[in-house]
Amino acid sequence: MIGLVLRVLPFWVREPLLIVVGFPFSAALFYAGARDGEPIGALLGAAVLVFTVMRVFTVRKALRARRLLRQAAAAPLPQANKG
């Protein structure tokens, strides 16, 4: 069910949602691993954190591309010399 919802949501809703959920979830996994003394919690927390950081870089790249596209659209076109 969650997979279907994530596929249907647009990029600008899905990615920030994954980031907002990913950081606290990885922290909870780290905490559970430290509390229980089990290394699997820390490993799962690290995996979720890596996944979340990859999402942050994806959103950052998309924002930069969007900003550059906006700047290119707003820039005046150079005039050709008819000399």
N, CA, C and O atoms as a GROMACS GRO file, in nm:
protein
  332
    1MET      N    1   0.082  -0.120   0.000
    1MET     CA    2   0.000   0.000   0.000
    1MET      C    3   0.086   0.126   0.000
    1MET      O    4   0.058   0.221  -0.073
    2ILE      N    5   0.190   0.125   0.082
    2ILE     CA    6   0.278   0.242   0.088
    2ILE      C    7   0.350   0.262  -0.045
    2ILE      O    8   0.368   0.375  -0.089
    3GLY      N    9   0.391   0.152  -0.108
    3GLY     CA   10   0.458   0.160  -0.238
    3GLY      C   11   0.369   0.224  -0.343
    3GLY      O   12   0.416   0.304  -0.424
    4LEU      N   13   0.241   0.189  -0.342
    4LEU     CA   14   0.147   0.248  -0.437
    4LEU      C   15   0.132   0.397  -0.413
    4LEU      O   16   0.132   0.476  -0.508
    5VAL      N   17   0.121   0.436  -0.289
    5VAL     CA   18   0.107   0.578  -0.257
    5VAL      C   19   0.232   0.655  -0.299
    5VAL      O   20   0.222   0.765  -0.352
    6LEU      N   21   0.348   0.598  -0.275
    6LEU     CA   22   0.472   0.666  -0.311
    6LEU      C   23   0.491   0.676  -0.462
    6LEU      O   24   0.552   0.771  -0.511
    7ARG      N   25   0.439   0.579  -0.536
    7ARG     CA   26   0.448   0.586  -0.682
    7ARG      C   27   0.352   0.690  -0.739
    7ARG      O   28   0.380   0.751  -0.842
    8VAL      N   29   0.239   0.710  -0.673
    8VAL     CA   30   0.137   0.802  -0.723
    8VAL      C   31   0.173   0.947  -0.691
    8VAL      O   32   0.140   1.038  -0.769
    9LEU      N   33   0.238   0.970  -0.579
    9LEU     CA   34   0.270   1.107  -0.538
    9LEU      C   35   0.370   1.171  -0.633
    9LEU      O   36   0.459   1.103  -0.682
   10PRO      N   37   0.356   1.300  -0.660
   10PRO     CA   38   0.454   1.369  -0.745
   10PRO      C   39   0.588   1.383  -0.673
   10PRO      O   40   0.597   1.370  -0.551
   11PHE      N   41   0.692   1.409  -0.751
   11PHE     CA   42   0.829   1.416  -0.701
   11PHE      C   43   0.842   1.516  -0.585
   11PHE      O   44   0.905   1.486  -0.484
   12TRP      N   45   0.783   1.634  -0.601
   12TRP     CA   46   0.801   1.740  -0.502
   12TRP      C   47   0.723   1.714  -0.374
   12TRP      O   48   0.738   1.791  -0.278
   13VAL      N   49   0.641   1.612  -0.368
   13VAL     CA   50   0.574   1.571  -0.245
   13VAL      C   51   0.642   1.447  -0.188
   13VAL      O   52   0.666   1.438  -0.068
   14ARG      N   53   0.672   1.351  -0.276
   14ARG     CA   54   0.727   1.222  -0.234
   14ARG      C   55   0.867   1.236  -0.172
   14ARG      O   56   0.893   1.182  -0.064
   15GLU      N   57   0.956   1.307  -0.237
   15GLU     CA   58   1.095   1.314  -0.190
   15GLU      C   59   1.108   1.385  -0.055
   15GLU      O   60   1.174   1.332   0.034
   16PRO      N   61   1.048   1.504  -0.035
   16PRO     CA   62   1.057   1.564   0.099
   16PRO      C   63   0.991   1.478   0.206
   16PRO      O   64   1.036   1.476   0.321
   17LEU      N   65   0.885   1.406   0.170
   17LEU     CA   66   0.820   1.317   0.266
   17LEU      C   67   0.915   1.204   0.307
   17LEU      O   68   0.923   1.171   0.425
   18LEU      N   69   0.986   1.146   0.211
   18LEU     CA   70   1.083   1.042   0.243
   18LEU      C   71   1.197   1.096   0.329
   18LEU      O   72   1.246   1.026   0.417
   19ILE      N   73   1.238   1.219   0.304
   19ILE     CA   74   1.345   1.279   0.383
   19ILE      C   75   1.298   1.305   0.526
   19ILE      O   76   1.370   1.275   0.622
   20VAL      N   77   1.179   1.362   0.539
   20VAL     CA   78   1.126   1.395   0.672
   20VAL      C   79   1.103   1.269   0.756
   20VAL      O   80   1.120   1.271   0.878
   21VAL      N   81   1.065   1.161   0.692
   21VAL     CA   82   1.043   1.036   0.764
   21VAL      C   83   1.175   0.961   0.786
   21VAL      O   84   1.192   0.895   0.888
   22GLY      N   85   1.267   0.972   0.693
   22GLY     CA   86   1.391   0.895   0.698
   22GLY      C   87   1.484   0.932   0.811
   22GLY      O   88   1.540   0.843   0.876
   23PHE      N   89   1.503   1.060   0.836
   23PHE     CA   90   1.597   1.101   0.942
   23PHE      C   91   1.553   1.055   1.081
   23PHE      O   92   1.633   0.996   1.153
   24PRO      N   93   1.428   1.081   1.122
   24PRO     CA   94   1.388   1.032   1.255
   24PRO      C   95   1.385   0.880   1.265
   24PRO      O   96   1.414   0.823   1.371
   25PHE      N   97   1.349   0.813   1.155
   25PHE     CA   98   1.346   0.667   1.158
   25PHE      C   99   1.486   0.610   1.175
   25PHE      O  100   1.506   0.514   1.249
   26SER      N  101   1.584   0.669   1.106
   26SER     CA  102   1.722   0.621   1.123
   26SER      C  103   1.772   0.650   1.264
   26SER      O  104   1.843   0.568   1.323
   27ALA      N  105   1.734   0.764   1.320
   27ALA     CA  106   1.773   0.794   1.458
   27ALA      C  107   1.710   0.695   1.555
   27ALA      O  108   1.775   0.652   1.650
   28ALA      N  109   1.586   0.658   1.531
   28ALA     CA  110   1.520   0.559   1.618
   28ALA      C  111   1.587   0.423   1.607
   28ALA      O  112   1.600   0.352   1.707
   29LEU      N  113   1.630   0.386   1.487
   29LEU     CA  114   1.700   0.260   1.471
   29LEU      C  115   1.836   0.262   1.541
   29LEU      O  116   1.875   0.164   1.603
   30PHE      N  117   1.907   0.375   1.530
   30PHE     CA  118   2.034   0.388   1.602
   30PHE      C  119   2.013   0.377   1.754
   30PHE      O  120   2.088   0.309   1.824
   31TYR      N  121   1.910   0.444   1.801
   31TYR     CA  122   1.881   0.440   1.944
   31TYR      C  123   1.846   0.299   1.990
   31TYR      O  124   1.894   0.253   2.093
   32ALA      N  125   1.762   0.230   1.913
   32ALA     CA  126   1.722   0.094   1.949
   32ALA      C  127   1.842   0.001   1.948
   32ALA      O  128   1.854  -0.086   2.034
   33GLY      N  129   1.930   0.019   1.851
   33GLY     CA  130   2.049  -0.065   1.846
   33GLY      C  131   2.142  -0.039   1.963
   33GLY      O  132   2.200  -0.133   2.017
   34ALA      N  133   2.156   0.086   2.003
   34ALA     CA  134   2.241   0.119   2.117
   34ALA      C  135   2.178   0.072   2.248
   34ALA      O  136   2.249   0.024   2.337
   35ARG      N  137   2.048   0.087   2.260
   35ARG     CA  138   1.979   0.046   2.382
   35ARG      C  139   1.984  -0.105   2.404
   35ARG      O  140   2.006  -0.152   2.515
   36ASP      N  141   1.963  -0.179   2.296
   36ASP     CA  142   1.959  -0.324   2.306
   36ASP      C  143   2.096  -0.388   2.294
   36ASP      O  144   2.113  -0.507   2.322
   37GLY      N  145   2.194  -0.312   2.252
   37GLY     CA  146   2.327  -0.366   2.234
   37GLY      C  147   2.338  -0.456   2.112
   37GLY      O  148   2.427  -0.541   2.104
   38GLU      N  149   2.249  -0.438   2.016
   38GLU     CA  150   2.248  -0.518   1.893
   38GLU      C  151   2.304  -0.435   1.778
   38GLU      O  152   2.257  -0.325   1.752
   39PRO      N  153   2.404  -0.487   1.708
   39PRO     CA  154   2.461  -0.410   1.597
   39PRO      C  155   2.368  -0.402   1.475
   39PRO      O  156   2.386  -0.315   1.390
   40ILE      N  157   2.269  -0.492   1.466
   40ILE     CA  158   2.179  -0.489   1.350
   40ILE      C  159   2.098  -0.359   1.347
   40ILE      O  160   2.067  -0.308   1.239
   41GLY      N  161   2.063  -0.306   1.464
   41GLY     CA  162   1.990  -0.178   1.467
   41GLY      C  163   2.073  -0.065   1.411
   41GLY      O  164   2.023   0.019   1.336
   42ALA      N  165   2.201  -0.063   1.448
   42ALA     CA  166   2.290   0.041   1.395
   42ALA      C  167   2.311   0.023   1.245
   42ALA      O  168   2.317   0.122   1.172
   43LEU      N  169   2.321  -0.100   1.199
   43LEU     CA  170   2.338  -0.124   1.056
   43LEU      C  171   2.214  -0.083   0.977
   43LEU      O  172   2.225  -0.023   0.870
   44LEU      N  173   2.098  -0.115   1.029
   44LEU     CA  174   1.975  -0.072   0.962
   44LEU      C  175   1.960   0.080   0.965
   44LEU      O  176   1.916   0.140   0.867
   45GLY      N  177   1.997   0.141   1.078
   45GLY     CA  178   1.993   0.286   1.086
   45GLY      C  179   2.087   0.350   0.986
   45GLY      O  180   2.053   0.451   0.924
   46ALA      N  181   2.205   0.292   0.969
   46ALA     CA  182   2.300   0.345   0.870
   46ALA      C  183   2.247   0.329   0.729
   46ALA      O  184   2.265   0.418   0.646
   47ALA      N  185   2.182   0.217   0.701
   47ALA     CA  186   2.125   0.196   0.567
   47ALA      C  187   2.014   0.297   0.538
   47ALA      O  188   2.009   0.353   0.428
   48VAL      N  189   1.928   0.320   0.635
   48VAL     CA  190   1.820   0.418   0.616
   48VAL      C  191   1.879   0.559   0.602
   48VAL      O  192   1.830   0.639   0.522
   49LEU      N  193   1.982   0.588   0.678
   49LEU     CA  194   2.046   0.720   0.670
   49LEU      C  195   2.111   0.741   0.533
   49LEU      O  196   2.100   0.849   0.476
   50VAL      N  197   2.177   0.640   0.480
   50VAL     CA  198   2.238   0.651   0.347
   50VAL      C  199   2.130   0.672   0.241
   50VAL      O  200   2.146   0.755   0.152
   51PHE      N  201   2.021   0.598   0.250
   51PHE     CA  202   1.909   0.614   0.157
   51PHE      C  203   1.853   0.756   0.164
   51PHE      O  204   1.824   0.816   0.061
   52THR      N  205   1.839   0.807   0.285
   52THR     CA  206   1.784   0.942   0.304
   52THR      C  207   1.879   1.048   0.250
   52THR      O  208   1.834   1.145   0.188
   53VAL      N  209   2.007   1.032   0.273
   53VAL     CA  210   2.105   1.129   0.223
   53VAL      C  211   2.107   1.128   0.070
   53VAL      O  212   2.122   1.233   0.008
   54MET      N  213   2.090   1.012   0.009
   54MET     CA  214   2.081   1.006  -0.138
   54MET      C  215   1.959   1.084  -0.186
   54MET      O  216   1.965   1.150  -0.289
   55ARG      N  217   1.849   1.075  -0.112
   55ARG     CA  218   1.730   1.152  -0.149
   55ARG      C  219   1.754   1.302  -0.135
   55ARG      O  220   1.705   1.380  -0.217
   56VAL      N  221   1.828   1.342  -0.033
   56VAL     CA  222   1.860   1.484  -0.015
   56VAL      C  223   1.940   1.535  -0.135
   56VAL      O  224   1.911   1.642  -0.188
   57PHE      N  225   2.039   1.459  -0.178
   57PHE     CA  226   2.118   1.500  -0.293
   57PHE      C  227   2.034   1.503  -0.421
   57PHE      O  228   2.057   1.588  -0.507
   58THR      N  229   1.940   1.412  -0.435
   58THR     CA  230   1.852   1.412  -0.551
   58THR      C  231   1.766   1.538  -0.555
   58THR      O  232   1.750   1.600  -0.660
   59VAL      N  233   1.710   1.575  -0.441
   59VAL     CA  234   1.627   1.695  -0.434
   59VAL      C  235   1.712   1.820  -0.459
   59VAL      O  236   1.670   1.912  -0.527
   60ARG      N  237   1.832   1.821  -0.402
   60ARG     CA  238   1.922   1.934  -0.422
   60ARG      C  239   1.958   1.952  -0.569
   60ARG      O  240   1.959   2.064  -0.620
   61LYS      N  241   1.986   1.842  -0.637
   61LYS     CA  242   2.019   1.846  -0.779
   61LYS      C  243   1.899   1.896  -0.860
   61LYS      O  244   1.916   1.976  -0.952
   62ALA      N  245   1.780   1.851  -0.827
   62ALA     CA  246   1.660   1.895  -0.897
   62ALA      C  247   1.633   2.044  -0.874
   62ALA      O  248   1.592   2.115  -0.965
   63LEU      N  249   1.655   2.090  -0.751
   63LEU     CA  250   1.635   2.233  -0.723
   63LEU      C  251   1.734   2.319  -0.799
   63LEU      O  252   1.697   2.425  -0.851
   64ARG      N  253   1.858   2.275  -0.807
   64ARG     CA  254   1.958   2.351  -0.883
   64ARG      C  255   1.924   2.354  -1.031
   64ARG      O  256   1.934   2.459  -1.094
   65ALA      N  257   1.882   2.242  -1.086
   65ALA     CA  258   1.845   2.238  -1.228
   65ALA      C  259   1.725   2.327  -1.254
   65ALA      O  260   1.719   2.396  -1.355
   66ARG      N  261   1.630   2.326  -1.163
   66ARG     CA  262   1.512   2.410  -1.178
   66ARG      C  263   1.549   2.559  -1.172
   66ARG      O  264   1.497   2.639  -1.249
   67ARG      N  265   1.639   2.594  -1.080
   67ARG     CA  266   1.683   2.733  -1.068
   67ARG      C  267   1.758   2.777  -1.194
   67ARG      O  268   1.735   2.888  -1.244
   68LEU      N  269   1.847   2.692  -1.246
   68LEU     CA  270   1.921   2.727  -1.368
   68LEU      C  271   1.828   2.740  -1.488
   68LEU      O  272   1.850   2.826  -1.573
   69LEU      N  273   1.727   2.656  -1.495
   69LEU     CA  274   1.630   2.665  -1.604
   69LEU      C  275   1.552   2.796  -1.596
   69LEU      O  276   1.526   2.860  -1.698
   70ARG      N  277   1.516   2.835  -1.475
   70ARG     CA  278   1.445   2.962  -1.457
   70ARG      C  279   1.532   3.081  -1.495
   70ARG      O  280   1.485   3.176  -1.558
   71GLN      N  281   1.660   3.075  -1.456
   71GLN     CA  282   1.753   3.184  -1.492
   71GLN      C  283   1.774   3.191  -1.642
   71GLN      O  284   1.781   3.300  -1.699
   72ALA      N  285   1.784   3.077  -1.706
   72ALA     CA  286   1.802   3.074  -1.851
   72ALA      C  287   1.678   3.127  -1.922
   72ALA      O  288   1.690   3.194  -2.025
   73ALA      N  289   1.561   3.100  -1.870
   73ALA     CA  290   1.439   3.148  -1.932
   73ALA      C  291   1.422   3.299  -1.912
   73ALA      O  292   1.364   3.367  -1.996
   74ALA      N  293   1.472   3.350  -1.802
   74ALA     CA  294   1.458   3.493  -1.773
   74ALA      C  295   1.565   3.577  -1.842
   74ALA      O  296   1.547   3.697  -1.858
   75ALA      N  297   1.675   3.516  -1.883
   75ALA     CA  298   1.784   3.592  -1.947
   75ALA      C  299   1.741   3.633  -2.088
   75ALA      O  300   1.676   3.556  -2.159
   76PRO      N  301   1.778   3.756  -2.126
   76PRO     CA  302   1.745   3.800  -2.262
   76PRO      C  303   1.829   3.724  -2.365
   76PRO      O  304   1.944   3.688  -2.340
   77LEU      N  305   1.769   3.701  -2.479
   77LEU     CA  306   1.840   3.632  -2.587
   77LEU      C  307   1.938   3.726  -2.653
   77LEU      O  308   1.905   3.843  -2.673
   78PRO      N  309   2.057   3.680  -2.688
   78PRO     CA  310   2.153   3.769  -2.754
   78PRO      C  311   2.106   3.800  -2.896
   78PRO      O  312   2.050   3.715  -2.965
   79GLN      N  313   2.130   3.924  -2.937
   79GLN     CA  314   2.090   3.969  -3.070
   79GLN      C  315   2.201   3.936  -3.169
   79GLN      O  316   2.319   3.956  -3.141
   80ALA      N  317   2.162   3.885  -3.284
   80ALA     CA  318   2.260   3.855  -3.390
   80ALA      C  319   2.295   3.982  -3.464
   80ALA      O  320   2.208   4.064  -3.493
   81ASN      N  321   2.424   3.999  -3.494
   81ASN     CA  322   2.469   4.117  -3.572
   81ASN      C  323   2.432   4.097  -3.718
   81ASN      O  324   2.459   3.993  -3.777
   82LYS      N  325   2.371   4.198  -3.775
   82LYS     CA  326   2.334   4.192  -3.916
   82LYS      C  327   2.422   4.289  -3.992
   82LYS      O  328   2.373   4.378  -4.062
   83GLY      N  329   2.549   4.272  -3.978
   83GLY     CA  330   2.643   4.369  -4.036
   83GLY      C  331   2.712   4.327  -4.156
   83GLY      O  332   2.792   4.403  -4.210
   0.00000   0.00000   0.00000
